């Protein structure tokens, strides 16, 4: 799946390709990973200077940035793509509630709780919108995540077109409560 996935990926989704570079690539006829891979290093150097090697590599799935599996997680999210565009609020909200339940379960299992709940919706034309709400305290309750998610998705009604995807994310996690030694004593 790796090479095929990279090939179909819009260049704007590649790490290191910002909006200005993506627009320039589009003007040059480079819109997907496959388009980027088809460009020679000479072409990339002429148009993108010192970034040419990076773009050449990422189009081929090469990324030597170190992976840090121990990094602290900053959010938990879940999303689903519907098999058809939904316009019925009940169907959309059922999807949102399922995603909220997935996120709440993850948070409870790992005892990681955040203050911000975000809902994402992608429309039939692939336009994407997000709505978020930050609470004064961490959200630890599944019902609170569900209620906030429903409130947020309802801000999109009435719909101008169908919804293809919905997602729910909890972020702004409280800091880890690692035990701090007293008076320099690292022992129990």
OpenMM code with the backbone's topology and positions (N, CA, C; nanometers):
from openmm import Vec3, app, unit

residues = "UNK UNK UNK UNK UNK UNK UNK UNK UNK UNK UNK UNK UNK UNK UNK UNK UNK UNK UNK UNK UNK UNK UNK UNK UNK UNK UNK UNK UNK UNK UNK UNK UNK UNK UNK UNK UNK UNK UNK UNK UNK UNK UNK UNK UNK UNK UNK UNK UNK UNK UNK UNK UNK UNK UNK UNK UNK UNK UNK UNK UNK UNK UNK UNK UNK UNK UNK UNK UNK UNK UNK UNK UNK UNK UNK UNK UNK UNK UNK UNK UNK UNK UNK UNK UNK UNK UNK UNK UNK UNK UNK UNK UNK UNK UNK UNK UNK UNK UNK UNK UNK UNK UNK UNK UNK UNK UNK UNK UNK UNK UNK UNK UNK UNK UNK UNK UNK UNK UNK UNK UNK UNK UNK UNK UNK UNK UNK UNK UNK UNK UNK UNK UNK UNK UNK UNK UNK UNK UNK UNK UNK UNK UNK UNK UNK UNK UNK UNK UNK UNK UNK UNK UNK UNK UNK UNK UNK UNK UNK UNK UNK UNK UNK UNK UNK UNK UNK UNK UNK UNK UNK UNK UNK UNK UNK UNK UNK UNK UNK UNK UNK UNK UNK UNK UNK UNK UNK UNK".split()
positions = [
    Vec3(0.0811, -0.1198, 0.0000),
    Vec3(0.0000, 0.0000, 0.0000),
    Vec3(0.0854, 0.1262, 0.0000),
    Vec3(0.2046, 0.1237, 0.0572),
    Vec3(0.2873, 0.2424, 0.0729),
    Vec3(0.3085, 0.3242, -0.0529),
    Vec3(0.3699, 0.2664, -0.1584),
    Vec3(0.3944, 0.3460, -0.2798),
    Vec3(0.2657, 0.3960, -0.3457),
    Vec3(0.1614, 0.3133, -0.3479),
    Vec3(0.0347, 0.3564, -0.4084),
    Vec3(-0.0268, 0.4706, -0.3284),
    Vec3(-0.0147, 0.4631, -0.1976),
    Vec3(-0.0691, 0.5687, -0.1116),
    Vec3(0.0058, 0.6993, -0.1344),
    Vec3(0.1381, 0.6929, -0.1397),
    Vec3(0.2184, 0.8127, -0.1655),
    Vec3(0.1847, 0.8705, -0.3018),
    Vec3(0.1653, 0.7857, -0.4003),
    Vec3(0.1383, 0.8312, -0.5374),
    Vec3(0.0091, 0.9120, -0.5465),
    Vec3(-0.0940, 0.8722, -0.4738),
    Vec3(-0.2229, 0.9416, -0.4837),
    Vec3(-0.2351, 1.0602, -0.3885),
    Vec3(-0.1427, 1.0742, -0.2968),
    Vec3(-0.1496, 1.1795, -0.1953),
    Vec3(-0.1288, 1.3177, -0.2585),
    Vec3(-0.2169, 1.4133, -0.2279),
    Vec3(-0.1940, 1.5500, -0.2780),
    Vec3(-0.0633, 1.6059, -0.2214),
    Vec3(0.0113, 1.6801, -0.3022),
    Vec3(0.1408, 1.7312, -0.2556),
    Vec3(0.1269, 1.8204, -0.1327),
    Vec3(0.0137, 1.8863, -0.1169),
    Vec3(-0.0066, 1.9725, -0.0002),
    Vec3(-0.0058, 1.8942, 0.1302),
    Vec3(-0.0236, 1.7622, 0.1243),
    Vec3(-0.0261, 1.6787, 0.2448),
    Vec3(0.1127, 1.6286, 0.2842),
    Vec3(0.2130, 1.6489, 0.1982),
    Vec3(0.3481, 1.6042, 0.2298),
    Vec3(0.4108, 1.6952, 0.3354),
    Vec3(0.4866, 1.6349, 0.4265),
    Vec3(0.5583, 1.7130, 0.5266),
    Vec3(0.6561, 1.8062, 0.4555),
    Vec3(0.6530, 1.9322, 0.4936),
    Vec3(0.7449, 2.0293, 0.4360),
    Vec3(0.6911, 2.1029, 0.3140),
    Vec3(0.5702, 2.0681, 0.2698),
    Vec3(0.5088, 2.1388, 0.1570),
    Vec3(0.3960, 2.2244, 0.2136),
    Vec3(0.4230, 2.3534, 0.2249),
    Vec3(0.3223, 2.4453, 0.2763),
    Vec3(0.2315, 2.4953, 0.1658),
    Vec3(0.1375, 2.5826, 0.2007),
    Vec3(0.0407, 2.6324, 0.1026),
    Vec3(0.1038, 2.7036, -0.0164),
    Vec3(0.2076, 2.7825, 0.0067),
    Vec3(0.2707, 2.8568, -0.1038),
    Vec3(0.3417, 2.7600, -0.1985),
    Vec3(0.4157, 2.6642, -0.1417),
    Vec3(0.4852, 2.5664, -0.2255),
    Vec3(0.3858, 2.4776, -0.2995),
    Vec3(0.2787, 2.4367, -0.2311),
    Vec3(0.1763, 2.3534, -0.2966),
    Vec3(0.1143, 2.4280, -0.4144),
    Vec3(0.0888, 2.5562, -0.3980),
    Vec3(0.0321, 2.6365, -0.5080),
    Vec3(0.1309, 2.6461, -0.6243),
    Vec3(0.2586, 2.6638, -0.5921),
    Vec3(0.3600, 2.6708, -0.6976),
    Vec3(0.3700, 2.5371, -0.7696),
    Vec3(0.3675, 2.4271, -0.6933),
    Vec3(0.3731, 2.2950, -0.7558),
    Vec3(0.2529, 2.2751, -0.8480),
    Vec3(0.1372, 2.3184, -0.8037),
    Vec3(0.0167, 2.3037, -0.8860),
    Vec3(0.0312, 2.3806, -1.0171),
    Vec3(0.0848, 2.5034, -1.0090),
    Vec3(0.1064, 2.5831, -1.1303),
    Vec3(0.2014, 2.5120, -1.2266),
    Vec3(0.2912, 2.4310, -1.1712),
    Vec3(0.3881, 2.3577, -1.2527),
    Vec3(0.3351, 2.2196, -1.2929),
    Vec3(0.2087, 2.1910, -1.2614),
    Vec3(0.1489, 2.0640, -1.3003),
    Vec3(0.1780, 1.9490, -1.2068),
    Vec3(0.2200, 1.9804, -1.0860),
    Vec3(0.2543, 1.8778, -0.9881),
    Vec3(0.1534, 1.8830, -0.8749),
    Vec3(0.0563, 1.7896, -0.8777),
    Vec3(-0.0510, 1.7932, -0.7792),
    Vec3(-0.0545, 1.6726, -0.6865),
    Vec3(0.0068, 1.5613, -0.7261),
    Vec3(0.0044, 1.4395, -0.6446),
    Vec3(0.1459, 1.3887, -0.6227),
    Vec3(0.1564, 1.2890, -0.5368),
    Vec3(0.2860, 1.2248, -0.5160),
    Vec3(0.3416, 1.1661, -0.6446),
    Vec3(0.2540, 1.1096, -0.7280),
    Vec3(0.2995, 1.0538, -0.8557),
    Vec3(0.3557, 1.1632, -0.9459),
    Vec3(0.2885, 1.2792, -0.9469),
    Vec3(0.3389, 1.3920, -1.0268),
    Vec3(0.4754, 1.4374, -0.9763),
    Vec3(0.4894, 1.4440, -0.8453),
    Vec3(0.6161, 1.4887, -0.7855),
    Vec3(0.7273, 1.3886, -0.8158),
    Vec3(0.6947, 1.2596, -0.8069),
    Vec3(0.7947, 1.1555, -0.8346),
    Vec3(0.8413, 1.1612, -0.9806),
    Vec3(0.7533, 1.2022, -1.0700),
    Vec3(0.7873, 1.2088, -1.2127),
    Vec3(0.8840, 1.3223, -1.2452),
    Vec3(0.8990, 1.4196, -1.1551),
    Vec3(0.9878, 1.5337, -1.1804),
    Vec3(1.1333, 1.4945, -1.1558),
    Vec3(1.2201, 1.5411, -1.2398),
    Vec3(1.3633, 1.5135, -1.2233),
    Vec3(1.4200, 1.5999, -1.1106),
    Vec3(1.5329, 1.5585, -1.0593),
    Vec3(1.5999, 1.6376, -0.9560),
    Vec3(1.6413, 1.7732, -1.0127),
    Vec3(1.6748, 1.7780, -1.1401),
    Vec3(1.7129, 1.9045, -1.2036),
    Vec3(1.5945, 2.0013, -1.2069),
    Vec3(1.4771, 1.9504, -1.2441),
    Vec3(1.3563, 2.0320, -1.2468),
    Vec3(1.3261, 2.0844, -1.1059),
    Vec3(1.3324, 1.9956, -1.0079),
    Vec3(1.3025, 2.0365, -0.8702),
    Vec3(1.4027, 2.1384, -0.8191),
    Vec3(1.5305, 2.1210, -0.8518),
    Vec3(1.6330, 2.2161, -0.8087),
    Vec3(1.6106, 2.3523, -0.8734),
    Vec3(1.5769, 2.3520, -1.0009),
    Vec3(1.5528, 2.4775, -1.0726),
    Vec3(1.4368, 2.5559, -1.0090),
    Vec3(1.3332, 2.4864, -0.9659),
    Vec3(1.2143, 2.5543, -0.9151),
    Vec3(1.2075, 2.5664, -0.7630),
    Vec3(1.2791, 2.4780, -0.6906),
    Vec3(1.2648, 2.4771, -0.5447),
    Vec3(1.3977, 2.4814, -0.4705),
    Vec3(1.5066, 2.5008, -0.5435),
    Vec3(1.6372, 2.5222, -0.4817),
    Vec3(1.6789, 2.4126, -0.3854),
    Vec3(1.7187, 2.4538, -0.2654),
    Vec3(1.7749, 2.3604, -0.1682),
    Vec3(1.6740, 2.2584, -0.1154),
    Vec3(1.5476, 2.2787, -0.1400),
    Vec3(1.4456, 2.1818, -0.0951),
    Vec3(1.4262, 2.0676, -0.1942),
    Vec3(1.4916, 2.0753, -0.3088),
    Vec3(1.4718, 1.9761, -0.4154),
    Vec3(1.4986, 1.8341, -0.3674),
    Vec3(1.6091, 1.8133, -0.2956),
    Vec3(1.6421, 1.6775, -0.2486),
    Vec3(1.5324, 1.6226, -0.1568),
    Vec3(1.4797, 1.7089, -0.0703),
    Vec3(1.3728, 1.6665, 0.0207),
    Vec3(1.2493, 1.6233, -0.0587),
    Vec3(1.2048, 1.7061, -0.1524),
    Vec3(1.0855, 1.6733, -0.2312),
    Vec3(1.1074, 1.5476, -0.3153),
    Vec3(1.2271, 1.5343, -0.3713),
    Vec3(1.2611, 1.4160, -0.4497),
    Vec3(1.2506, 1.2911, -0.3622),
    Vec3(1.3003, 1.2985, -0.2416),
    Vec3(1.2982, 1.1836, -0.1504),
    Vec3(1.1589, 1.1477, -0.1006),
    Vec3(1.0825, 1.2478, -0.0576),
    Vec3(0.9511, 1.2156, -0.0013),
    Vec3(0.8555, 1.1604, -0.1067),
    Vec3(0.8737, 1.1985, -0.2313),
    Vec3(0.7911, 1.1432, -0.3389),
    Vec3(0.8192, 0.9948, -0.3593),
    Vec3(0.9331, 0.9497, -0.3099),
    Vec3(0.9727, 0.8096, -0.3212),
    Vec3(0.9580, 0.7372, -0.1880),
    Vec3(0.8945, 0.8032, -0.0929),
    Vec3(0.8706, 0.7409, 0.0376),
    Vec3(0.9908, 0.7436, 0.1297),
    Vec3(1.0896, 0.8266, 0.0999),
    Vec3(1.2099, 0.8357, 0.1834),
    Vec3(1.1957, 0.9511, 0.2811),
    Vec3(1.2047, 0.9196, 0.4082),
    Vec3(1.1965, 1.0208, 0.5137),
    Vec3(1.2834, 0.9724, 0.6284),
    Vec3(1.3987, 1.0348, 0.6435),
    Vec3(1.4956, 0.9910, 0.7432),
    Vec3(1.4808, 1.0598, 0.8778),
    Vec3(1.3704, 1.1338, 0.8949),
    Vec3(1.3496, 1.1965, 1.0257),
    Vec3(1.3360, 1.0878, 1.1317),
    Vec3(1.3941, 1.1087, 1.2501),
    Vec3(1.3850, 1.0054, 1.3541),
    Vec3(1.2407, 0.9892, 1.4042),
    Vec3(1.2071, 0.8655, 1.4345),
    Vec3(1.0768, 0.8344, 1.4930),
    Vec3(1.0947, 0.8282, 1.6433),
    Vec3(1.0083, 0.8965, 1.7156),
    Vec3(1.0149, 0.8952, 1.8609),
    Vec3(0.8893, 0.8264, 1.9146),
    Vec3(0.8970, 0.6948, 1.9378),
    Vec3(0.7783, 0.6230, 1.9827),
    Vec3(0.7363, 0.6587, 2.1253),
    Vec3(0.8214, 0.7281, 2.1982),
    Vec3(0.7912, 0.7621, 2.3375),
    Vec3(0.7411, 0.9044, 2.3547),
    Vec3(0.7174, 0.9738, 2.2441),
    Vec3(0.6732, 1.1122, 2.2579),
    Vec3(0.5376, 1.1172, 2.3264),
    Vec3(0.5164, 1.2246, 2.3963),
    Vec3(0.3916, 1.2400, 2.4684),
    Vec3(0.2784, 1.2700, 2.3709),
    Vec3(0.1721, 1.1959, 2.3848),
    Vec3(0.0567, 1.2122, 2.2962),
    Vec3(-0.0153, 1.3422, 2.3296),
    Vec3(-0.0590, 1.4147, 2.2262),
    Vec3(-0.1240, 1.5443, 2.2465),
    Vec3(-0.2733, 1.5406, 2.2187),
    Vec3(-0.3212, 1.4322, 2.1552),
    Vec3(-0.4633, 1.4232, 2.1237),
    Vec3(-0.5018, 1.2787, 2.0973),
    Vec3(-0.6316, 1.2562, 2.0946),
    Vec3(-0.6860, 1.1279, 2.0528),
    Vec3(-0.8075, 1.1568, 1.9665),
    Vec3(-0.8119, 1.0961, 1.8494),
    Vec3(-0.9233, 1.1217, 1.7606),
    Vec3(-0.9679, 0.9967, 1.6886),
    Vec3(-1.0893, 1.0029, 1.6375),
    Vec3(-1.1456, 0.8942, 1.5593),
    Vec3(-1.2339, 0.9565, 1.4519),
    Vec3(-1.2296, 0.9004, 1.3325),
    Vec3(-1.3143, 0.9526, 1.2256),
    Vec3(-1.3655, 0.8376, 1.1412),
    Vec3(-1.4731, 0.8628, 1.0704),
    Vec3(-1.5310, 0.7631, 0.9825),
    Vec3(-1.5781, 0.8296, 0.8536),
    Vec3(-1.5635, 0.7554, 0.7449),
    Vec3(-1.6133, 0.7999, 0.6158),
    Vec3(-1.7398, 0.7207, 0.5862),
    Vec3(-1.8471, 0.7909, 0.5569),
    Vec3(-1.9737, 0.7251, 0.5259),
    Vec3(-1.9683, 0.6668, 0.3854),
    Vec3(-2.0494, 0.5641, 0.3599),
    Vec3(-2.0508, 0.5032, 0.2274),
    Vec3(-2.1259, 0.5881, 0.1255),
    Vec3(-2.1937, 0.6927, 0.1732),
    Vec3(-2.2620, 0.7877, 0.0854),
    Vec3(-2.2678, 0.9217, 0.1590),
    Vec3(-2.2926, 1.0268, 0.0863),
    Vec3(-2.3060, 1.1590, 0.1481),
    Vec3(-2.4348, 1.1631, 0.2298),
    Vec3(-2.4241, 1.2061, 0.3554),
    Vec3(-2.5410, 1.2122, 0.4430),
    Vec3(-2.5909, 1.3557, 0.4541),
    Vec3(-2.7215, 1.3707, 0.4478),
    Vec3(-2.7841, 1.5015, 0.4686),
    Vec3(-2.8779, 1.4984, 0.5884),
    Vec3(-2.9096, 1.3787, 0.6342),
    Vec3(-3.0007, 1.3604, 0.7468),
    Vec3(-2.9256, 1.3821, 0.8782),
    Vec3(-2.9658, 1.4809, 0.9600),
    Vec3(-2.8961, 1.5050, 1.0868),
    Vec3(-2.8865, 1.3816, 1.1767),
    Vec3(-2.9898, 1.2981, 1.1778),
    Vec3(-2.9863, 1.1801, 1.2647),
    Vec3(-2.8714, 1.0865, 1.2258),
    Vec3(-2.8507, 1.0642, 1.0966),
    Vec3(-2.7417, 0.9789, 1.0519),
    Vec3(-2.6051, 1.0390, 1.0805),
    Vec3(-2.5930, 1.1676, 1.0576),
    Vec3(-2.4671, 1.2378, 1.0849),
    Vec3(-2.4355, 1.2313, 1.2336),
    Vec3(-2.5343, 1.2606, 1.3159),
    Vec3(-2.5135, 1.2608, 1.4609),
    Vec3(-2.4836, 1.1210, 1.5145),
    Vec3(-2.5415, 1.0174, 1.4546),
    Vec3(-2.5087, 0.8808, 1.4959),
    Vec3(-2.3604, 0.8530, 1.4722),
    Vec3(-2.3084, 0.8994, 1.3575),
    Vec3(-2.1656, 0.8842, 1.3290),
    Vec3(-2.0795, 0.9608, 1.4283),
    Vec3(-2.1213, 1.0818, 1.4607),
    Vec3(-2.0464, 1.1637, 1.5571),
    Vec3(-2.0455, 1.0952, 1.6941),
    Vec3(-2.1592, 1.0427, 1.7363),
    Vec3(-2.1658, 0.9761, 1.8674),
    Vec3(-2.0768, 0.8526, 1.8723),
    Vec3(-2.0712, 0.7777, 1.7634),
    Vec3(-1.9828, 0.6600, 1.7583),
    Vec3(-1.8376, 0.7021, 1.7716),
    Vec3(-1.7989, 0.8097, 1.7029),
    Vec3(-1.6605, 0.8572, 1.7121),
    Vec3(-1.6315, 0.9108, 1.8526),
    Vec3(-1.7279, 0.9809, 1.9115),
    Vec3(-1.7111, 1.0318, 2.0484),
    Vec3(-1.6922, 0.9172, 2.1462),
    Vec3(-1.7678, 0.8086, 2.1285),
    Vec3(-1.7540, 0.6917, 2.2152),
    Vec3(-1.6165, 0.6274, 2.2003),
    Vec3(-1.5667, 0.6180, 2.0766),
    Vec3(-1.4329, 0.5616, 2.0532),
    Vec3(-1.3266, 0.6436, 2.1258),
    Vec3(-1.3362, 0.7742, 2.1140),
    Vec3(-1.2372, 0.8620, 2.1771),
    Vec3(-1.2481, 0.8552, 2.3297),
    Vec3(-1.3700, 0.8574, 2.3809),
    Vec3(-1.3897, 0.8501, 2.5261),
    Vec3(-1.3330, 0.7197, 2.5823),
    Vec3(-1.3516, 0.6101, 2.5106),
    Vec3(-1.2983, 0.4810, 2.5552),
    Vec3(-1.1454, 0.4835, 2.5576),
    Vec3(-1.0848, 0.5416, 2.4538),
    Vec3(-0.9383, 0.5511, 2.4490),
    Vec3(-0.8873, 0.6330, 2.5680),
    Vec3(-0.9511, 0.7476, 2.5919),
    Vec3(-0.9090, 0.8350, 2.7016),
    Vec3(-0.9216, 0.7644, 2.8366),
    Vec3(-1.0332, 0.6955, 2.8593),
    Vec3(-1.0552, 0.6272, 2.9862),
    Vec3(-0.9556, 0.5133, 3.0050),
    Vec3(-0.9300, 0.4373, 2.8985),
    Vec3(-0.8373, 0.3242, 2.9069),
    Vec3(-0.6964, 0.3699, 2.9430),
    Vec3(-0.6562, 0.4833, 2.8887),
    Vec3(-0.5193, 0.5324, 2.9119),
    Vec3(-0.5112, 0.6400, 3.0204),
    Vec3(-0.6253, 0.6762, 3.0722),
    Vec3(-0.6343, 0.7808, 3.1750),
    Vec3(-0.5674, 0.9095, 3.1297),
    Vec3(-0.5949, 0.9450, 3.0051),
    Vec3(-0.5468, 1.0703, 2.9488),
    Vec3(-0.6695, 1.1509, 2.9086),
    Vec3(-0.6790, 1.2708, 2.9638),
    Vec3(-0.7979, 1.3522, 2.9431),
    Vec3(-0.7579, 1.4915, 2.8972),
    Vec3(-0.8384, 1.5464, 2.8092),
    Vec3(-0.8098, 1.6787, 2.7560),
    Vec3(-0.9216, 1.7761, 2.7843),
    Vec3(-0.8961, 1.9017, 2.7499),
    Vec3(-0.9936, 2.0084, 2.7720),
    Vec3(-1.0658, 2.0492, 2.6451),
    Vec3(-1.0122, 2.0128, 2.5284),
    Vec3(-1.0693, 2.0587, 2.4019),
    Vec3(-1.1319, 1.9422, 2.3258),
    Vec3(-1.2557, 1.9618, 2.2847),
    Vec3(-1.3258, 1.8653, 2.1991),
    Vec3(-1.3421, 1.9320, 2.0623),
    Vec3(-1.3037, 1.8596, 1.9576),
    Vec3(-1.3131, 1.9105, 1.8213),
    Vec3(-1.3926, 1.8120, 1.7366),
    Vec3(-1.4797, 1.8667, 1.6541),
    Vec3(-1.5547, 1.7868, 1.5573),
    Vec3(-1.5111, 1.8315, 1.4181),
    Vec3(-1.4895, 1.7331, 1.3307),
    Vec3(-1.4518, 1.7603, 1.1922),
    Vec3(-1.5600, 1.7050, 1.1010),
    Vec3(-1.5915, 1.7779, 0.9959),
    Vec3(-1.6834, 1.7286, 0.8931),
    Vec3(-1.6217, 1.7571, 0.7564),
    Vec3(-1.6293, 1.6573, 0.6688),
    Vec3(-1.5850, 1.6763, 0.5310),
    Vec3(-1.7084, 1.6616, 0.4429),
    Vec3(-1.7271, 1.7592, 0.3560),
    Vec3(-1.8457, 1.7628, 0.2718),
    Vec3(-1.8229, 1.6896, 0.1397),
    Vec3(-1.9287, 1.6760, 0.0630),
    Vec3(-1.9241, 1.6054, -0.0652),
    Vec3(-1.8202, 1.6637, -0.1598),
    Vec3(-1.7957, 1.7949, -0.1521),
    Vec3(-1.6968, 1.8585, -0.2395),
    Vec3(-1.5562, 1.8558, -0.1790),
    Vec3(-1.5378, 1.7776, -0.0707),
    Vec3(-1.4117, 1.7587, 0.0003),
    Vec3(-1.3693, 1.8791, 0.0830),
    Vec3(-1.4547, 1.9809, 0.0900),
    Vec3(-1.4279, 2.0927, 0.1804),
    Vec3(-1.4396, 2.0390, 0.3229),
    Vec3(-1.3487, 2.0802, 0.4074),
    Vec3(-1.3446, 2.0311, 0.5440),
    Vec3(-1.3597, 2.1467, 0.6409),
    Vec3(-1.4370, 2.1257, 0.7470),
    Vec3(-1.4523, 2.2268, 0.8510),
    Vec3(-1.4343, 2.1598, 0.9868),
    Vec3(-1.3886, 2.2387, 1.0822),
    Vec3(-1.3786, 2.1910, 1.2204),
    Vec3(-1.4456, 2.2923, 1.3122),
    Vec3(-1.4964, 2.2407, 1.4206),
    Vec3(-1.5524, 2.3234, 1.5272),
    Vec3(-1.4982, 2.2667, 1.6568),
    Vec3(-1.4545, 2.3539, 1.7466),
    Vec3(-1.4002, 2.3048, 1.8739),
    Vec3(-1.4475, 2.3889, 1.9903),
    Vec3(-1.4406, 2.3279, 2.1062),
    Vec3(-1.4766, 2.3964, 2.2296),
    Vec3(-1.3783, 2.3518, 2.3374),
    Vec3(-1.3197, 2.4505, 2.4056),
    Vec3(-1.2279, 2.4221, 2.5148),
    Vec3(-1.2986, 2.4498, 2.6466),
    Vec3(-1.2944, 2.3505, 2.7338),
    Vec3(-1.3573, 2.3600, 2.8656),
    Vec3(-1.2557, 2.4122, 2.9675),
    Vec3(-1.3027, 2.4693, 3.0789),
    Vec3(-1.2089, 2.5167, 3.1811),
    Vec3(-1.1355, 2.4024, 3.2526),
    Vec3(-1.1948, 2.2836, 3.2537),
    Vec3(-1.1337, 2.1670, 3.3185),
    Vec3(-1.1330, 2.0504, 3.2202),
    Vec3(-1.0533, 1.9491, 3.2506),
    Vec3(-1.0481, 1.8331, 3.1618),
    Vec3(-1.1841, 1.7651, 3.1538),
    Vec3(-1.2110, 1.7125, 3.0350),
    Vec3(-1.3353, 1.6396, 3.0100),
    Vec3(-1.3053, 1.4924, 3.0356),
    Vec3(-1.3628, 1.4377, 3.1420),
    Vec3(-1.3353, 1.2995, 3.1809),
    Vec3(-1.4543, 1.2077, 3.1621),
    Vec3(-1.5630, 1.2607, 3.1174),
    Vec3(-1.6885, 1.1871, 3.1143),
    Vec3(-1.7331, 1.1629, 2.9702),
    Vec3(-1.7670, 1.0398, 2.9377),
    Vec3(-1.8118, 1.0051, 2.8028),
    Vec3(-1.9327, 1.0880, 2.7621),
    Vec3(-2.0264, 1.1083, 2.8548),
    Vec3(-2.1459, 1.1866, 2.8221),
    Vec3(-2.1112, 1.3307, 2.7864),
    Vec3(-2.0105, 1.3860, 2.8532),
    Vec3(-1.9696, 1.5240, 2.8238),
    Vec3(-1.9071, 1.5336, 2.6846),
    Vec3(-1.8270, 1.4335, 2.6478),
    Vec3(-1.7671, 1.4320, 2.5133),
    Vec3(-1.8781, 1.4185, 2.4092),
    Vec3(-1.9739, 1.3310, 2.4347),
    Vec3(-2.0851, 1.3109, 2.3417),
    Vec3(-2.1666, 1.4398, 2.3259),
    Vec3(-2.2034, 1.5008, 2.4379),
    Vec3(-2.2876, 1.6211, 2.4330),
    Vec3(-2.2161, 1.7356, 2.3619),
    Vec3(-2.0881, 1.7546, 2.3919),
    Vec3(-2.0121, 1.8620, 2.3269),
    Vec3(-2.0002, 1.8363, 2.1770),
    Vec3(-1.9750, 1.7109, 2.1398),
    Vec3(-1.9626, 1.6756, 1.9983),
    Vec3(-2.0921, 1.7033, 1.9224),
    Vec3(-2.2051, 1.6679, 1.9821),
    Vec3(-2.3345, 1.6925, 1.9168),
    Vec3(-2.3602, 1.8429, 1.9061),
    Vec3(-2.3322, 1.9165, 2.0126),
    Vec3(-2.3493, 2.0630, 2.0064),
    Vec3(-2.2673, 2.1220, 1.8926),
    Vec3(-2.1444, 2.0738, 1.8772),
    Vec3(-2.0559, 2.1280, 1.7743),
    Vec3(-2.1022, 2.0928, 1.6332),
    Vec3(-2.1432, 1.9679, 1.6112),
    Vec3(-2.1868, 1.9318, 1.4753),
    Vec3(-2.3137, 2.0069, 1.4391),
    Vec3(-2.3971, 2.0359, 1.5360),
    Vec3(-2.5225, 2.1064, 1.5071),
    Vec3(-2.4995, 2.2512, 1.4646),
    Vec3(-2.3804, 2.3049, 1.4882),
    Vec3(-2.3523, 2.4412, 1.4415),
    Vec3(-2.3418, 2.4460, 1.2890),
    Vec3(-2.3330, 2.3295, 1.2242),
    Vec3(-2.3211, 2.3241, 1.0788),
    Vec3(-2.4572, 2.3210, 1.0084),
    Vec3(-2.5623, 2.3028, 1.0839),
    Vec3(-2.6972, 2.2960, 1.0241),
    Vec3(-2.7513, 2.4360, 1.0018),
    Vec3(-2.8323, 2.4570, 0.8994),
    Vec3(-2.8728, 2.3608, 0.7977),
    Vec3(-2.7588, 2.3363, 0.6986),
    Vec3(-2.7539, 2.2159, 0.6477),
    Vec3(-2.6479, 2.1760, 0.5565),
    Vec3(-2.6746, 2.2260, 0.4156),
    Vec3(-2.5704, 2.2728, 0.3505),
    Vec3(-2.5810, 2.3137, 0.2103),
    Vec3(-2.5548, 2.1960, 0.1173),
    Vec3(-2.4832, 2.0934, 0.1684),
    Vec3(-2.4556, 1.9729, 0.0910),
    Vec3(-2.4286, 1.8583, 0.1869),
    Vec3(-2.4197, 1.7372, 0.1311),
    Vec3(-2.4025, 1.6190, 0.2140),
    Vec3(-2.2679, 1.6129, 0.2841),
    Vec3(-2.2654, 1.5375, 0.3924),
    Vec3(-2.1442, 1.5153, 0.4711),
    Vec3(-2.0920, 1.3758, 0.4387),
    Vec3(-1.9638, 1.3682, 0.4054),
    Vec3(-1.9012, 1.2414, 0.3692),
    Vec3(-1.8241, 1.1806, 0.4866),
    Vec3(-1.7697, 1.2635, 0.5744),
    Vec3(-1.6840, 1.2150, 0.6829),
    Vec3(-1.7101, 1.2981, 0.8067),
    Vec3(-1.7062, 1.2330, 0.9241),
    Vec3(-1.7084, 1.3053, 1.0510),
    Vec3(-1.5987, 1.2496, 1.1406),
    Vec3(-1.5489, 1.3338, 1.2288),
    Vec3(-1.4482, 1.2915, 1.3245),
    Vec3(-1.4621, 1.3685, 1.4533),
    Vec3(-1.4145, 1.3074, 1.5609),
    Vec3(-1.4130, 1.3695, 1.6933),
    Vec3(-1.2731, 1.3522, 1.7504),
    Vec3(-1.2198, 1.4590, 1.8081),
    Vec3(-1.0880, 1.4562, 1.8703),
    Vec3(-1.0955, 1.5239, 2.0060),
    Vec3(-1.0233, 1.4677, 2.1027),
    Vec3(-1.0025, 1.5334, 2.2316),
    Vec3(-0.8544, 1.5682, 2.2378),
    Vec3(-0.8246, 1.6926, 2.2716),
    Vec3(-0.6859, 1.7383, 2.2770),
    Vec3(-0.6672, 1.8297, 2.3975),
    Vec3(-0.5514, 1.8943, 2.4003),
    Vec3(-0.5182, 1.9823, 2.5119),
    Vec3(-0.5147, 1.8991, 2.6402),
    Vec3(-0.4410, 1.7861, 2.6322),
    Vec3(-0.4327, 1.6934, 2.7450),
    Vec3(-0.3691, 1.7585, 2.8660),
    Vec3(-0.4114, 1.7122, 2.9816),
    Vec3(-0.3488, 1.7604, 3.1042),
    Vec3(-0.2083, 1.7019, 3.1098),
    Vec3(-0.1146, 1.7736, 3.1731),
    Vec3(0.0233, 1.7237, 3.1792),
    Vec3(0.0305, 1.5919, 3.2550),
    Vec3(0.1290, 1.5088, 3.2163),
    Vec3(0.1509, 1.3840, 3.2885),
    Vec3(0.1830, 1.4147, 3.4328),
    Vec3(0.1356, 1.3293, 3.5185),
    Vec3(0.1590, 1.3489, 3.6612),
    Vec3(0.2681, 1.2523, 3.7084),
    Vec3(0.3861, 1.2699, 3.6520),
    Vec3(0.4991, 1.1850, 3.6910),
    Vec3(0.5420, 1.2201, 3.8332),
    Vec3(0.5837, 1.1178, 3.9102),
    Vec3(0.6257, 1.1399, 4.0491),
    Vec3(0.7557, 1.2183, 4.0502),
    Vec3(0.7564, 1.3266, 4.1246),
    Vec3(0.8749, 1.4102, 4.1374),
    Vec3(0.9440, 1.3770, 4.2696),
    Vec3(1.0758, 1.3471, 4.2684),
    Vec3(1.1453, 1.3169, 4.3934),
    Vec3(1.1536, 1.4399, 4.4824),
    Vec3(1.1446, 1.4175, 4.6109),
    Vec3(1.1554, 1.5266, 4.7093),
    Vec3(1.2999, 1.5377, 4.7556),
    Vec3(1.3483, 1.6587, 4.7702),
    Vec3(1.4808, 1.6898, 4.8231),
    Vec3(1.5915, 1.6131, 4.7530),
    Vec3(1.5756, 1.5884, 4.6206),
    Vec3(1.6801, 1.5202, 4.5455),
    Vec3(1.6826, 1.3704, 4.5665),
    Vec3(1.5901, 1.3167, 4.6458),
    Vec3(1.5863, 1.1741, 4.6749),
    Vec3(1.5106, 1.1032, 4.5632),
    Vec3(1.5795, 1.0236, 4.4870),
    Vec3(1.5156, 0.9524, 4.3776),
    Vec3(1.4588, 0.8194, 4.4228),
    Vec3(1.4832, 0.7782, 4.5421),
    Vec3(1.4346, 0.6476, 4.5925),
    Vec3(1.2937, 0.6571, 4.6458),
    Vec3(1.2323, 0.5382, 4.6802),
    Vec3(1.0964, 0.5354, 4.7322),
    Vec3(1.0855, 0.5912, 4.8724),
] * unit.nanometer
topology = app.Topology()
chain = topology.addChain("A")
for resn in residues:
    res = topology.addResidue(resn, chain)
    for name in ("N", "CA", "C"):
        topology.addAtom(name, app.Element.getBySymbol(name[0]), res)
